[in-house]
């Protein structure tokens, strides 16, 4: 029941978050802002989430994930309703970049990751991949829904409908479906491999975690992942529309990436438990890189087949690293302070997510193309993969 509730919660939260690329095109048309300035709202959102993640993690440790997620659900739905009244860049930044991001952070991966990690000591990668696959389903459903609402009723009505729907569904779901773990789980059998082995309190102490190589390797893996993804995700709709594709069709392709993301999170989560987490993450990064190159290939070959190839490869890798990072962190740093540790790790995700959307927009404003931004994103796929290998727990020498 808990996994199911988290699945739906993440679907709604992630679907709203990643519907911004659809609204991005509508906002550009109505207000005529530059792409860099408009995409900065998505960057601010990521920075705010990264800044608040340690605070959310501490609250999760003190009052439990359920209360934190309830507050986040109310704030997220309210911010979505307020988005229908946006009339200037500063209001876009405040409502979407600050209020919406605060609600999303409190309802999304930090409390969800801590909750699932506490419930399951075995098969964490598989269970986290299953729960986090809801994020892909949300992109599949809400992205095309948002585009249809915008086409039929305008972007303001679309924000209003999505906000009210979020409140009606999410608050009762979290209230009834999210249950605290009966106790903080003991370290899994692999926990003794890591750099904290031999120090019984290291996993539960924030300071000890910060002094390990594995923590910083995971931190930079979380930093590189949005740098490899968000500059593409934020601008994918605008890029495809620039190549002459119809908006509703492009929104459908965006939704297809969400469907394949659902598959990818489950598959790579299971693979993480069976072939190793670093190996699974590396393969997923490879999918992301190939998908990005397929999208960029539209400049040379503007055919729908390239978009479908993009949806296949990019979708399979989209979001697959999150469950793996969470599983590795819960193995390396088990204990009652895991929420705080995981929250600090998520700062890296916020920094990378803050830079990437703005960078993609600025590159387009300066060069008239996304080519450089997309190629830089491919480079961060390689860097992120290296970070996972550096974070691998090592067996103690006997």
C-alpha positions as CSV (number, residue, x, y, z in Angstrom):
1,X,0.0,0.0,0.0
2,X,2.8,2.4,0.8
3,X,4.6,1.7,-2.4
4,X,1.4,2.2,-4.4
5,X,0.7,5.5,-2.6
6,X,4.2,6.8,-3.2
7,X,3.9,5.7,-6.9
8,X,0.8,7.8,-7.4
9,X,2.2,10.7,-5.4
10,X,5.4,10.8,-7.4
11,X,3.4,10.5,-10.6
12,X,1.4,13.6,-9.9
13,X,4.3,15.6,-8.5
14,X,6.7,14.7,-11.2
15,X,4.1,15.2,-13.9
16,X,3.4,18.7,-12.8
17,X,7.1,19.5,-12.5
18,X,8.0,18.2,-16.0
19,X,5.0,19.8,-17.6
20,X,6.9,23.1,-17.6
21,X,8.4,22.4,-21.0
22,X,4.8,22.4,-22.4
23,X,3.9,25.6,-20.6
24,X,7.3,27.0,-21.7
25,X,6.2,27.4,-25.3
26,X,2.9,29.0,-24.4
27,X,4.6,31.5,-22.1
28,X,7.1,32.4,-24.7
29,X,4.3,33.2,-27.2
30,X,2.2,35.2,-24.8
31,X,4.9,37.3,-23.2
32,X,7.7,37.3,-25.7
33,X,10.4,36.7,-23.0
34,X,13.8,35.4,-24.0
35,X,14.3,31.6,-23.7
36,X,17.0,32.0,-21.1
37,X,15.0,34.3,-18.9
38,X,11.9,32.0,-19.1
39,X,13.9,28.8,-18.5
40,X,15.4,30.5,-15.5
41,X,12.2,29.7,-13.7
42,X,12.9,26.0,-14.0
43,X,16.5,26.7,-12.8
44,X,15.3,28.6,-9.8
45,X,12.9,25.7,-9.0
46,X,15.8,23.2,-9.0
47,X,18.0,25.5,-6.9
48,X,15.2,26.0,-4.3
49,X,14.6,22.2,-4.2
50,X,18.3,21.6,-3.6
51,X,18.5,24.2,-0.9
52,X,15.4,22.9,0.9
53,X,16.3,19.2,0.6
54,X,18.4,19.1,3.8
55,X,15.7,20.9,5.7
56,X,13.1,18.4,4.4
57,X,15.4,15.5,5.3
58,X,15.7,16.8,8.9
59,X,11.9,17.2,9.1
60,X,11.5,13.7,7.8
61,X,13.8,12.4,10.5
62,X,11.9,14.4,13.2
63,X,8.2,14.3,12.3
64,X,8.1,11.5,9.7
65,X,7.6,11.5,5.9
66,X,3.7,11.5,6.1
67,X,3.3,14.9,7.7
68,X,6.0,16.4,5.5
69,X,4.3,15.0,2.4
70,X,0.9,16.3,3.4
71,X,2.2,19.8,3.8
72,X,4.0,19.5,0.5
73,X,0.8,18.4,-1.3
74,X,-1.1,21.4,-0.1
75,X,1.7,23.8,-1.1
76,X,2.2,22.2,-4.5
77,X,-1.5,22.3,-5.5
78,X,-1.8,25.9,-4.2
79,X,1.3,27.0,-6.2
80,X,-0.2,25.4,-9.4
81,X,-3.5,27.3,-8.9
82,X,-1.5,30.6,-8.4
83,X,0.4,29.9,-11.6
84,X,-2.8,30.6,-13.5
85,X,-2.4,34.3,-12.5
86,X,1.2,34.8,-13.7
87,X,1.7,38.1,-15.5
88,X,5.4,38.9,-15.2
89,X,8.8,37.2,-15.0
90,X,9.1,37.9,-11.2
91,X,5.7,36.3,-10.6
92,X,6.7,33.3,-12.6
93,X,9.9,33.0,-10.6
94,X,8.1,33.3,-7.2
95,X,5.2,31.0,-7.9
96,X,6.8,28.4,-10.0
97,X,10.4,28.7,-8.9
98,X,9.9,29.1,-5.2
99,X,6.4,28.1,-4.0
100,X,5.9,25.2,-6.4
101,X,9.5,24.0,-5.8
102,X,9.0,24.1,-2.0
103,X,5.9,21.9,-2.3
104,X,7.5,19.6,-4.7
105,X,10.6,19.1,-2.5
106,X,8.4,18.2,0.5
107,X,6.3,15.7,-1.4
108,X,8.8,14.1,-3.8
109,X,12.0,12.1,-3.7
110,X,13.5,13.0,-0.3
111,X,10.6,11.9,1.9
112,X,9.6,9.1,-0.6
113,X,13.2,7.8,-0.8
114,X,13.6,7.8,3.0
115,X,10.2,6.1,3.5
116,X,10.8,3.3,1.0
117,X,14.4,2.7,2.3
118,X,13.0,2.3,5.9
119,X,10.4,-0.2,4.8
120,X,12.7,-2.4,2.8
121,X,16.0,-3.8,3.9
122,X,16.3,-6.2,0.9
123,X,15.8,-5.5,-2.8
124,X,15.9,-1.8,-2.1
125,X,17.0,-1.0,-5.7
126,X,14.0,-3.0,-7.1
127,X,11.5,-1.4,-4.7
128,X,12.8,2.1,-5.2
129,X,12.8,1.6,-8.9
130,X,9.2,0.4,-8.7
131,X,8.0,3.3,-6.5
132,X,10.0,5.9,-8.5
133,X,8.6,4.6,-11.8
134,X,5.5,6.6,-11.0
135,X,7.4,9.7,-12.0
136,X,7.6,8.5,-15.5
137,X,3.9,7.6,-15.6
138,X,3.2,11.2,-14.4
139,X,5.2,12.6,-17.3
140,X,3.3,10.3,-19.7
141,X,-0.1,11.4,-18.4
142,X,0.2,15.0,-17.4
143,X,2.4,16.4,-20.2
144,X,0.0,15.6,-23.0
145,X,-3.0,16.5,-20.8
146,X,-1.4,19.9,-20.1
147,X,-0.9,20.4,-23.9
148,X,-4.5,19.4,-24.6
149,X,-5.8,21.8,-21.9
150,X,-3.6,24.6,-23.3
151,X,-4.8,24.0,-26.8
152,X,-8.5,23.9,-25.9
153,X,-8.7,26.4,-23.0
154,X,-5.5,28.3,-22.7
155,X,-2.5,27.9,-20.3
156,X,-4.1,29.8,-17.4
157,X,-7.1,27.4,-17.3
158,X,-4.7,24.4,-17.7
159,X,-2.8,25.5,-14.6
160,X,-6.0,26.0,-12.6
161,X,-7.4,22.6,-13.5
162,X,-4.1,20.8,-12.7
163,X,-3.8,22.6,-9.4
164,X,-7.3,21.8,-8.2
165,X,-7.0,18.2,-9.4
166,X,-3.8,17.8,-7.5
167,X,-5.4,18.9,-4.2
168,X,-8.4,16.7,-4.7
169,X,-6.3,13.6,-5.4
170,X,-3.0,14.0,-3.6
171,X,-4.1,15.2,-0.1
172,X,-6.5,12.2,0.6
173,X,-4.0,9.8,-1.0
174,X,-1.1,10.8,1.3
175,X,-3.4,11.0,4.3
176,X,-4.8,7.5,3.8
177,X,-2.0,5.7,1.9
178,X,1.3,6.8,3.4
179,X,2.3,4.9,6.6
180,X,5.4,5.3,8.6
181,X,7.8,2.3,8.8
182,X,7.2,0.4,12.1
183,X,10.9,1.0,12.9
184,X,14.1,2.2,11.3
185,X,15.5,-0.8,9.5
186,X,18.8,-2.3,10.3
187,X,21.6,-2.0,7.9
188,X,21.4,-4.4,5.0
189,X,23.9,-7.2,4.5
190,X,26.0,-5.1,2.2
191,X,26.2,-2.2,4.6
192,X,29.5,-3.5,6.0
193,X,31.2,-3.0,2.7
194,X,31.4,0.8,2.7
195,X,33.8,3.3,4.0
196,X,31.8,3.4,7.3
197,X,32.4,-0.2,8.0
198,X,33.8,-0.9,11.5
199,X,32.3,2.3,13.0
200,X,28.8,1.5,14.3
201,X,27.5,5.0,14.4
202,X,29.1,6.3,11.1
203,X,26.0,5.5,9.0
204,X,23.7,7.5,11.3
205,X,25.9,10.5,11.8
206,X,25.9,13.3,9.3
207,X,29.4,14.5,10.0
208,X,30.9,11.0,9.5
209,X,29.0,10.6,6.2
210,X,30.4,14.0,5.0
211,X,34.0,12.7,5.6
212,X,33.7,9.8,3.2
213,X,34.6,9.6,-0.4
214,X,31.5,7.7,-1.2
215,X,29.2,10.5,0.0
216,X,30.9,13.1,-2.3
217,X,31.0,10.7,-5.2
218,X,27.2,10.3,-4.9
219,X,26.8,14.0,-4.4
220,X,28.6,14.7,-7.7
221,X,26.6,11.9,-9.4
222,X,23.5,13.7,-8.3
223,X,25.0,17.0,-9.6
224,X,25.9,15.5,-13.0
225,X,22.6,13.8,-13.6
226,X,20.4,16.9,-14.1
227,X,23.3,18.5,-16.0
228,X,23.0,15.6,-18.4
229,X,19.2,15.7,-18.5
230,X,17.5,19.0,-17.7
231,X,19.0,21.2,-20.5
232,X,17.4,18.6,-22.9
233,X,14.1,18.1,-21.0
234,X,13.4,21.8,-20.5
235,X,13.9,22.7,-24.2
236,X,12.9,19.5,-26.0
237,X,9.4,20.7,-26.9
238,X,10.7,24.1,-28.1
239,X,13.5,22.4,-30.0
240,X,11.2,20.0,-31.8
241,X,8.6,22.7,-32.6
242,X,11.5,24.8,-34.1
243,X,12.2,21.9,-36.4
244,X,8.6,22.1,-37.7
245,X,6.8,19.4,-35.7
246,X,3.2,20.0,-34.5
247,X,2.9,20.8,-30.8
248,X,0.4,18.1,-29.8
249,X,2.6,15.5,-31.6
250,X,5.6,16.7,-29.7
251,X,3.7,16.6,-26.4
252,X,2.8,13.0,-27.2
253,X,6.5,12.2,-27.8
254,X,7.3,13.9,-24.4
255,X,4.6,11.6,-22.9
256,X,6.1,8.6,-24.5
257,X,9.5,9.4,-22.8
258,X,7.5,9.2,-19.6
259,X,6.1,5.8,-20.4
260,X,9.5,4.5,-21.2
261,X,10.9,6.2,-18.1
262,X,8.5,4.1,-16.1
263,X,9.9,1.0,-17.7
264,X,13.5,2.2,-17.3
265,X,13.2,2.9,-13.6
266,X,11.9,-0.6,-12.9
267,X,14.3,-2.4,-15.2
268,X,17.4,-0.5,-14.0
269,X,16.3,-0.7,-10.4
270,X,16.1,-4.5,-10.7
271,X,19.4,-4.5,-12.7
272,X,21.0,-2.6,-9.9
273,X,20.3,-5.4,-7.5
274,X,21.5,-8.1,-9.9
275,X,24.4,-6.8,-12.0
276,X,25.6,-4.0,-9.7
277,X,24.5,-0.4,-9.2
278,X,27.4,1.3,-10.9
279,X,27.0,-1.0,-14.0
280,X,23.2,-0.3,-14.1
281,X,23.8,3.4,-13.8
282,X,26.4,3.4,-16.6
283,X,24.0,1.6,-19.0
284,X,21.3,4.1,-18.2
285,X,23.6,7.0,-18.9
286,X,24.4,5.4,-22.2
287,X,20.7,5.4,-23.1
288,X,20.5,9.1,-22.1
289,X,23.4,10.1,-24.3
290,X,22.2,8.1,-27.3
291,X,18.7,9.7,-26.9
292,X,20.1,13.2,-26.7
293,X,22.1,12.6,-29.9
294,X,19.0,11.3,-31.7
295,X,17.1,14.5,-30.7
296,X,20.0,16.7,-31.9
297,X,20.0,14.7,-35.1
298,X,16.7,16.4,-36.1
299,X,18.9,19.3,-37.3
300,X,20.3,17.0,-40.0
301,X,17.3,14.7,-40.5
302,X,14.0,16.2,-39.3
303,X,12.0,13.0,-39.4
304,X,9.6,11.6,-36.8
305,X,11.7,8.4,-36.6
306,X,14.5,10.4,-34.9
307,X,11.9,11.7,-32.3
308,X,10.7,8.2,-31.6
309,X,14.4,7.0,-31.2
310,X,14.9,9.9,-28.8
311,X,11.8,8.9,-26.8
312,X,13.0,5.3,-26.6
313,X,16.6,5.8,-25.5
314,X,16.2,9.0,-23.5
315,X,13.0,7.7,-21.9
316,X,14.7,4.5,-20.7
317,X,17.4,6.4,-19.0
318,X,15.3,9.3,-17.8
319,X,15.2,9.2,-14.0
320,X,16.8,5.8,-13.7
321,X,19.7,7.1,-11.6
322,X,17.5,8.5,-8.7
323,X,16.5,5.1,-7.3
324,X,20.1,3.8,-7.7
325,X,21.5,6.7,-5.8
326,X,18.9,6.3,-3.1
327,X,19.7,2.6,-2.7
328,X,23.4,3.2,-2.6
329,X,23.1,5.9,0.0
330,X,20.8,3.9,2.2
331,X,23.3,1.0,2.1
332,X,26.3,3.2,2.9
333,X,24.6,5.5,5.5
334,X,21.9,3.5,7.3
335,X,20.4,4.8,10.5
336,X,18.0,7.4,12.0
337,X,19.8,10.3,10.3
338,X,19.4,9.0,6.8
339,X,16.8,11.6,5.9
340,X,19.2,14.4,6.7
341,X,22.1,12.7,4.8
342,X,19.9,12.1,1.8
343,X,18.7,15.7,1.9
344,X,22.2,17.0,1.8
345,X,23.0,14.7,-1.1
346,X,20.0,16.2,-3.0
347,X,21.7,19.6,-2.9
348,X,23.8,18.4,-5.7
349,X,20.7,17.6,-7.7
350,X,19.4,21.1,-7.1
351,X,22.6,22.8,-8.2
352,X,22.8,20.8,-11.4
353,X,19.1,21.3,-12.1
354,X,19.5,25.0,-11.5
355,X,22.3,25.4,-14.0
356,X,21.1,23.2,-16.8
357,X,17.7,24.8,-18.0
358,X,19.2,28.3,-17.8
359,X,22.3,27.2,-19.7
360,X,20.3,25.6,-22.5
361,X,18.2,28.8,-22.9
362,X,21.2,31.1,-22.8
363,X,23.1,29.0,-25.4
364,X,20.1,29.2,-27.7
365,X,19.8,33.0,-27.2
366,X,23.4,33.5,-28.1
367,X,23.9,31.0,-30.9
368,X,20.3,30.4,-32.2
369,X,20.8,26.6,-31.6
370,X,20.8,24.1,-28.8
371,X,23.7,22.1,-30.3
372,X,26.3,23.1,-27.8
373,X,24.0,22.6,-24.8
374,X,23.0,19.1,-25.9
375,X,26.6,18.1,-26.6
376,X,27.6,19.3,-23.1
377,X,24.8,17.3,-21.7
378,X,26.2,14.1,-23.3
379,X,29.6,14.9,-21.7
380,X,28.0,15.0,-18.3
381,X,26.6,11.5,-18.9
382,X,30.2,10.2,-18.9
383,X,31.2,12.2,-15.8
384,X,28.1,11.0,-13.9
385,X,28.9,7.4,-14.7
386,X,32.4,7.8,-13.3
387,X,31.0,9.1,-10.1
388,X,28.9,6.0,-9.6
389,X,32.0,3.8,-9.9
390,X,33.9,5.9,-7.4
391,X,30.9,5.6,-4.9
392,X,30.9,1.8,-5.0
393,X,31.1,0.2,-1.5
394,X,34.3,-1.8,-1.2
395,X,34.6,-5.1,0.8
396,X,36.8,-5.0,3.8
397,X,40.1,-6.7,3.4
398,X,40.4,-9.8,5.7
